[in-house]
């Protein structure tokens, strides 16, 4: 069980930009902002530029099933002509066993508490049923906080269907980028852990129970998101995300605050000459309060390349 937790932890964090929070009713979806339509030529790629700096924005899917072909055309050209590759996390952070262990330790409840103990009776029954369905003992996550159990339960159905971070976009981008290309990261693993760990327990439990109640929809939802991503349909991707990510506190912590931070980073980076390829979860580049929206508030124009 410990090996399973450590294996799923990094994938869970890698998927968070793709809206693994599921189960909210579509009628409560937040309003989306107008974004570029599908090109039918591949995943969406944007560009920000001034006289001596070009910054590409590429929305990724952090884990994929085998056989998804997308690295070609303007995406390949943009990466090959860039002198800096920027991702959410450094490759070292996601590959380091010690970092993975730190995730599990940070996610643990105090010794006197248990996960099922913070759930109501009916919630606990639904939660135990989900674990049993996955072939896990009902006490599998008793020592862990609700957010960690929710993330892991959202990822396990995908893993069972062959989705892996090893097939994900970041792995491909890292492998295709020249060894001479500088690598930078927008965030640290500690920061990303804190995004979830600092959520109010009520929000964490709501997230966990939404995952439990809609576990059968995780794979279909991600399949739909993947189809929209491959087609370059940012509008379609935003609609799916807004249908599944409606908790205001979670949306603020998971997407909006980080998008604003990244827009500030891009604004500052435009002061340094060069060509930069930024690869972040596609959910950050779609819908209302996307990175592009925050750049527009800074009077920075974003052009769709593909």
C-alpha positions as CSV (number, residue, x, y, z in Angstrom):
1,X,0.0,0.0,0.0
2,X,2.8,2.4,0.8
3,X,4.3,1.8,-2.7
4,X,0.9,2.5,-4.3
5,X,0.5,5.8,-2.4
6,X,4.0,6.9,-3.4
7,X,3.4,5.9,-7.0
8,X,0.1,7.8,-7.3
9,X,1.1,10.9,-5.4
10,X,3.2,12.6,-8.1
11,X,0.6,11.6,-10.8
12,X,-2.2,13.1,-8.7
13,X,-0.3,16.4,-8.4
14,X,0.5,16.3,-12.2
15,X,-3.2,15.9,-13.0
16,X,-4.5,18.7,-10.9
17,X,-4.2,21.3,-13.7
18,X,-6.5,19.1,-15.8
19,X,-9.5,19.3,-13.4
20,X,-9.7,15.9,-11.8
21,X,-12.3,17.4,-9.4
22,X,-15.5,15.8,-10.7
23,X,-19.2,15.5,-10.1
24,X,-20.5,19.0,-9.8
25,X,-23.8,19.8,-11.5
26,X,-23.4,21.6,-14.8
27,X,-26.1,24.1,-13.8
28,X,-23.6,25.6,-11.3
29,X,-20.8,26.0,-13.7
30,X,-19.0,29.3,-13.6
31,X,-19.1,31.6,-16.6
32,X,-16.5,31.1,-19.3
33,X,-14.6,33.8,-21.1
34,X,-14.4,33.8,-24.9
35,X,-11.4,31.9,-26.1
36,X,-10.0,30.8,-29.5
37,X,-11.9,28.1,-31.4
38,X,-10.6,24.7,-32.3
39,X,-8.3,24.6,-35.3
40,X,-8.5,20.8,-35.8
41,X,-4.7,20.8,-36.3
42,X,-3.6,19.8,-32.8
43,X,-3.4,21.1,-29.3
44,X,-3.6,24.8,-28.7
45,X,-0.4,26.9,-28.7
46,X,-0.2,30.6,-27.9
47,X,2.5,33.3,-28.1
48,X,3.4,36.5,-26.2
49,X,6.1,38.6,-27.8
50,X,7.8,42.0,-27.8
51,X,10.8,43.3,-29.7
52,X,13.3,40.9,-28.3
53,X,11.4,38.2,-26.4
54,X,9.0,35.5,-27.5
55,X,7.1,33.3,-24.9
56,X,5.1,30.3,-26.1
57,X,2.2,29.1,-23.9
58,X,1.4,25.4,-24.4
59,X,-1.4,23.7,-22.4
60,X,-0.4,20.2,-21.5
61,X,-2.1,17.0,-20.3
62,X,0.2,15.8,-17.5
63,X,-0.7,12.1,-17.9
64,X,-1.8,10.3,-21.1
65,X,-2.6,6.8,-22.3
66,X,-0.1,5.4,-24.8
67,X,-0.3,6.2,-28.4
68,X,-1.5,9.8,-28.4
69,X,0.4,11.7,-31.1
70,X,0.6,15.4,-30.8
71,X,4.3,16.5,-31.0
72,X,4.6,18.0,-34.4
73,X,4.1,21.2,-36.5
74,X,4.2,24.6,-34.6
75,X,4.6,22.9,-31.2
76,X,7.8,21.1,-32.2
77,X,9.1,24.2,-34.0
78,X,8.4,26.4,-31.0
79,X,10.2,24.1,-28.6
80,X,13.1,23.6,-31.0
81,X,13.6,27.3,-31.3
82,X,13.4,28.1,-27.6
83,X,16.4,28.6,-25.4
84,X,14.4,28.1,-22.1
85,X,11.9,25.4,-21.2
86,X,9.6,26.3,-18.3
87,X,7.3,23.8,-16.6
88,X,5.1,23.8,-13.4
89,X,7.6,21.7,-11.5
90,X,11.2,20.7,-12.2
91,X,11.8,17.2,-13.5
92,X,13.9,16.5,-10.4
93,X,11.0,17.4,-8.1
94,X,8.6,14.9,-9.8
95,X,11.2,12.1,-10.0
96,X,12.8,12.3,-6.6
97,X,11.7,9.5,-4.3
98,X,12.4,11.7,-1.3
99,X,10.0,14.3,-2.6
100,X,7.4,11.7,-3.2
101,X,7.9,10.6,0.4
102,X,7.5,14.2,1.5
103,X,4.1,14.4,-0.2
104,X,2.8,11.4,1.7
105,X,4.2,12.7,5.1
106,X,2.7,16.1,4.5
107,X,-0.7,14.5,3.7
108,X,-0.9,12.6,7.0
109,X,-3.4,13.4,9.7
110,X,-2.4,13.9,13.3
111,X,-2.0,10.6,15.1
112,X,-5.2,11.0,17.1
113,X,-7.3,11.4,13.9
114,X,-8.4,9.2,11.1
115,X,-9.9,9.9,7.7
116,X,-13.1,7.9,8.2
117,X,-13.4,9.6,11.6
118,X,-13.8,13.0,10.0
119,X,-16.5,11.7,7.6
120,X,-20.2,11.4,8.5
121,X,-21.7,8.0,8.7
122,X,-23.3,8.1,5.3
123,X,-20.2,9.6,3.8
124,X,-18.0,6.9,5.3
125,X,-20.3,4.2,3.9
126,X,-20.1,5.7,0.3
127,X,-16.3,6.1,0.7
128,X,-15.8,2.5,1.9
129,X,-17.9,1.3,-1.0
130,X,-15.6,3.2,-3.5
131,X,-12.5,1.6,-1.9
132,X,-14.0,-1.8,-2.1
133,X,-14.9,-1.3,-5.7
134,X,-11.2,-0.5,-6.4
135,X,-10.1,-3.6,-4.6
136,X,-8.6,-1.6,-1.7
137,X,-9.1,-2.2,2.1
138,X,-11.4,0.2,3.7
139,X,-8.7,1.5,6.0
140,X,-6.3,2.2,3.1
141,X,-6.2,5.9,3.6
142,X,-7.2,6.2,7.3
143,X,-3.9,8.0,8.1
144,X,-4.3,10.6,5.3
145,X,-6.1,13.9,4.9
146,X,-9.2,14.0,2.7
147,X,-7.5,15.9,-0.2
148,X,-4.9,13.2,-0.6
149,X,-7.4,10.4,-0.6
150,X,-9.5,12.3,-3.1
151,X,-6.6,12.9,-5.5
152,X,-5.5,9.3,-5.3
153,X,-9.0,7.9,-5.9
154,X,-9.3,10.2,-8.9
155,X,-6.1,8.9,-10.4
156,X,-6.5,5.2,-9.7
157,X,-9.2,4.6,-12.4
158,X,-7.0,6.4,-14.9
159,X,-4.0,4.3,-14.0
160,X,-6.1,1.2,-14.4
161,X,-6.8,2.3,-17.9
162,X,-3.2,2.9,-18.8
163,X,-2.9,6.6,-18.2
164,X,0.6,7.4,-16.9
165,X,2.8,10.5,-16.3
166,X,5.5,8.7,-18.2
167,X,3.3,9.1,-21.4
168,X,2.4,12.7,-20.4
169,X,3.2,15.8,-22.3
170,X,5.9,17.1,-19.8
171,X,7.9,13.9,-20.2
172,X,7.8,14.2,-24.0
173,X,8.7,17.9,-23.9
174,X,11.6,17.3,-21.5
175,X,12.9,14.5,-23.8
176,X,12.6,16.5,-27.0
177,X,14.2,19.7,-25.6
178,X,17.9,20.0,-26.3
179,X,20.3,19.5,-23.4
180,X,21.5,23.0,-24.0
181,X,18.1,24.5,-23.3
182,X,17.8,26.1,-19.9
183,X,15.2,24.5,-17.5
184,X,13.1,26.5,-15.1
185,X,10.0,25.8,-13.0
186,X,7.1,28.1,-12.0
187,X,6.5,26.3,-8.7
188,X,8.0,24.0,-6.1
189,X,6.6,20.7,-5.0
190,X,6.2,22.1,-1.5
191,X,4.1,24.9,-2.9
192,X,1.8,22.5,-4.8
193,X,1.4,20.3,-1.8
194,X,0.4,23.4,0.2
195,X,-2.3,24.3,-2.3
196,X,-4.2,21.2,-1.2
197,X,-3.0,20.8,2.3
198,X,-4.1,24.3,3.2
199,X,-7.6,23.9,2.0
200,X,-10.3,24.0,4.7
201,X,-11.2,20.5,5.9
202,X,-14.8,21.0,4.7
203,X,-13.5,21.7,1.2
204,X,-11.2,18.7,1.3
205,X,-14.1,16.4,2.4
206,X,-16.4,17.9,-0.3
207,X,-13.7,17.2,-2.9
208,X,-13.2,13.6,-1.6
209,X,-16.9,12.8,-1.7
210,X,-17.4,14.3,-5.2
211,X,-14.6,12.0,-6.3
212,X,-16.2,9.0,-4.5
213,X,-19.7,9.7,-5.9
214,X,-18.5,10.2,-9.5
215,X,-15.5,7.8,-9.7
216,X,-17.1,6.0,-12.6
217,X,-17.0,9.3,-14.5
218,X,-13.3,10.1,-14.0
219,X,-12.1,8.2,-17.1
220,X,-15.0,9.3,-19.4
221,X,-14.4,13.0,-18.3
222,X,-10.7,12.8,-18.9
223,X,-11.3,11.1,-22.3
224,X,-13.6,14.0,-23.2
225,X,-11.0,16.5,-22.1
226,X,-8.3,14.7,-24.0
227,X,-10.4,14.8,-27.2
228,X,-10.9,18.6,-26.8
229,X,-7.2,19.1,-26.1
230,X,-6.1,17.1,-29.2
231,X,-8.5,19.0,-31.3
232,X,-7.3,22.3,-29.9
233,X,-10.8,23.2,-28.7
234,X,-10.1,25.6,-25.8
235,X,-13.7,26.5,-25.6
236,X,-14.8,22.9,-25.3
237,X,-12.1,22.2,-22.7
238,X,-13.1,25.2,-20.7
239,X,-16.8,24.1,-20.7
240,X,-15.8,20.6,-19.4
241,X,-13.6,22.1,-16.7
242,X,-16.2,24.5,-15.5
243,X,-18.7,21.7,-15.3
244,X,-16.4,19.8,-13.0
245,X,-14.7,22.5,-11.0
246,X,-17.3,24.6,-9.2
247,X,-16.2,24.9,-5.6
248,X,-15.0,28.6,-5.4
249,X,-12.3,27.9,-2.8
250,X,-10.9,25.0,-4.8
251,X,-11.0,26.9,-8.1
252,X,-9.3,29.9,-6.5
253,X,-6.5,27.9,-5.0
254,X,-6.1,25.4,-7.8
255,X,-6.4,27.7,-10.8
256,X,-7.1,31.4,-10.4
257,X,-4.4,32.4,-7.9
258,X,-1.8,30.4,-9.7
259,X,-2.8,31.8,-13.1
260,X,-2.4,35.3,-11.8
261,X,1.0,34.5,-10.4
262,X,2.1,33.0,-13.8
263,X,0.9,36.0,-15.7
264,X,3.0,38.2,-13.4
265,X,6.0,35.9,-14.1
266,X,5.5,36.2,-17.8
267,X,5.2,40.0,-17.6
268,X,8.5,40.1,-15.8
269,X,10.2,37.6,-18.1
270,X,9.4,39.8,-21.1
271,X,12.1,42.1,-19.8
272,X,14.7,39.5,-20.6
273,X,15.5,38.8,-24.3
274,X,15.2,35.2,-25.6
275,X,12.6,32.6,-26.6
276,X,10.8,30.7,-23.8
277,X,8.5,27.6,-24.1
278,X,6.1,27.4,-21.2
279,X,4.3,24.1,-20.7
280,X,1.6,24.0,-18.0
281,X,-1.7,22.1,-17.5
282,X,-4.2,22.9,-20.2
283,X,-6.8,23.9,-17.7
284,X,-4.7,27.0,-16.8
285,X,-5.0,28.2,-20.4
286,X,-8.8,27.8,-20.9
287,X,-11.9,29.6,-19.7
288,X,-12.5,32.5,-17.4
289,X,-9.5,33.7,-15.3
290,X,-7.1,31.8,-17.5
291,X,-3.5,32.9,-17.7
292,X,-4.4,34.7,-20.9
293,X,-7.1,36.7,-19.1
294,X,-4.7,37.8,-16.5
295,X,-2.2,38.8,-19.2
296,X,-4.9,40.9,-20.9
297,X,-5.4,42.8,-17.6
298,X,-1.7,43.7,-17.9
299,X,-2.3,44.9,-21.5
300,X,-0.2,42.0,-22.8
301,X,-1.5,40.6,-26.1
302,X,-1.7,36.9,-26.6
303,X,-1.7,35.4,-30.1
304,X,-3.0,31.9,-31.0
305,X,-0.3,30.1,-33.0
306,X,-2.1,26.8,-33.4
